[in-house]
């Protein structure tokens, strides 16, 4: 499990800065804070995640051998990381729905 978190953290070293940059486009128009948060989570789950997987594969291509030797395939790492991304999205959705 520790290895999966290591991959997740490494993947987000690309994803979070990109998602923050995309979220700044939410400053245009009304409801600025809501737009920024929506843009951040949409980017975190879609384009930012795909770009981070792509860039991680380019920069750290040899690290996938390490994970494979520990028993984790590339698809399993990516799937697990995407599913783990659903937790902050779920928290945000609950806060937005119930107005906490």
Phi, psi and omega in degrees: 000326179297325180292322179295321177293326177297316178296318180300315179294320179295321179294323181283350174294340173264320190290313185295314177298321178295317181294323176295320178296316179294324182294338179295339176293344177287350179287351178272126176097183181284170180054055187302311183295318179295318178295320179298315181295317179297315179298321180297311183288326176295316178292321180300323185267342186242262186298320179297320180293315180296318177295322180293323175295318179296310182292324176298320178294326178287313186280318185244046184302321183287342180291337178297332176295321177300311180295321180295321178292336176273357176101015181244121177281164179297318180295321179294319179297315182293316180297315180298318180294321179294318179295325177292332176292338180292336181297308178296327177295320178295317178298315179298317180296319178296319179296318181292319182290313185267356176063038182288000000 
